[in-house]
């Protein structure tokens, strides 16, 4: 099947604050060089909740597919896939295709795929002894 999955939704990050402000990222992308489009550059003080919004491609209806409270939210992470050519032909630059967005909390991750599927994964921690 490869990376040609059904992309039914466009995804973006949402941060809502206790003072009423709401920050929304761009659909299916983020640019770390532009602080206005990057969730990592947004303040976490006064965060009420973080969420992943999905816009259905045909109807343009927007819904929340995953939501986290402000205290447990850690970060967003894009999920990408790359189709790499075979063989040894020198340097090849590949552009990943966005297939999902992960909402990372302190104890779990919600992985939201553009197909609409949401998977929850418990985060595991390793204690390092001396």
C-alpha positions in Angstrom: 0.0 0.0 0.0 2.9 2.4 0.6 2.2 6.0 1.6 -0.7 6.4 -0.7 -3.2 6.4 2.2 -6.6 7.9 2.1 -6.2 11.5 3.1 -9.8 12.4 4.2 -8.8 15.2 6.5 -6.4 18.1 6.8 -5.0 18.6 10.3 -3.7 21.5 12.3 -2.7 22.3 15.9 -4.9 24.3 18.2 -3.9 26.0 21.5 -6.6 27.7 23.6 -5.7 29.9 26.6 -7.6 30.9 29.8 -7.8 34.5 28.7 -9.8 33.6 25.6 -7.0 33.6 23.0 -6.9 30.7 20.5 -3.9 30.0 18.3 -4.4 27.8 15.3 -1.6 26.4 13.1 -1.6 26.0 9.3 -3.3 23.0 7.7 -0.8 20.0 7.3 2.3 22.0 7.9 4.4 24.0 10.3 7.4 26.3 9.6 9.9 26.5 12.5 11.5 29.6 10.8 8.2 31.5 11.2 7.1 31.7 14.9 3.5 32.6 14.0 3.0 29.1 12.3 5.0 27.0 14.8 3.3 25.5 17.9 6.6 25.1 19.6 7.1 28.9 19.6 3.8 29.6 21.4 3.7 30.2 25.1 2.4 27.5 27.4 1.5 29.8 30.3 -2.3 30.0 30.8 -2.9 27.1 28.4 -6.4 25.7 28.8 -6.2 22.9 26.3 -4.3 21.8 23.2 -6.1 19.9 20.4 -5.8 18.5 16.9 -8.4 20.0 14.5 -9.5 18.1 11.4 -11.1 19.6 8.3 -13.0 17.1 6.1 -11.8 17.6 2.6 -15.3 17.4 0.9 -17.6 19.1 3.3 -15.0 21.5 4.9 -16.5 20.7 8.3 -14.1 21.2 11.2 -14.0 18.9 14.2 -11.7 18.2 17.2 -10.2 14.6 16.9 -7.9 14.8 20.0 -7.8 17.1 23.0 -5.5 17.5 26.0 -5.7 19.6 29.1 -3.2 22.4 29.5 -1.4 20.7 32.4 -0.6 17.4 30.7 0.2 18.8 27.2 3.9 18.6 26.1 4.2 19.1 22.3 2.9 18.4 18.8 4.8 16.2 16.4 4.1 15.8 12.7 4.0 12.3 11.3 5.5 11.9 7.9 6.2 9.2 5.3 8.8 9.2 2.5 8.9 7.2 -0.7 12.5 6.7 -1.4 13.8 5.7 -4.8 15.7 2.4 -5.1 19.3 2.1 -6.4 22.5 4.1 -5.8 22.3 7.2 -8.0 24.0 9.8 -5.9 22.2 12.3 -3.7 18.5 12.3 -3.7 16.4 14.9 -1.9 13.1 13.5 -0.6 10.1 15.5 0.7 8.1 13.8 3.3 4.3 13.6 3.0 2.3 14.5 6.1 0.2 11.6 7.1 -0.7 12.6 10.7 -0.2 14.7 13.8 0.7 13.5 17.3 -0.5 15.3 20.4 2.0 14.4 23.1 0.9 14.5 26.7 2.9 13.7 29.9 1.6 10.1 30.1 0.2 9.3 26.6 0.3 10.3 22.9 -2.7 10.7 20.6 -1.6 9.9 17.0 -4.2 11.4 14.6 -3.9 10.2 11.0 -5.2 12.1 8.0 -7.5 9.1 7.3 -9.4 10.1 10.6 -8.0 7.2 12.7 -6.9 8.1 16.2 -4.5 5.9 18.1 -3.5 6.3 21.7 -0.2 5.1 22.9 1.0 5.1 26.6 4.4 6.7 27.0 7.0 4.6 28.6 9.8 5.9 30.7 13.1 4.3 31.6 14.8 5.0 34.9 18.6 5.2 34.6 20.5 4.0 37.6 24.1 4.8 38.5 
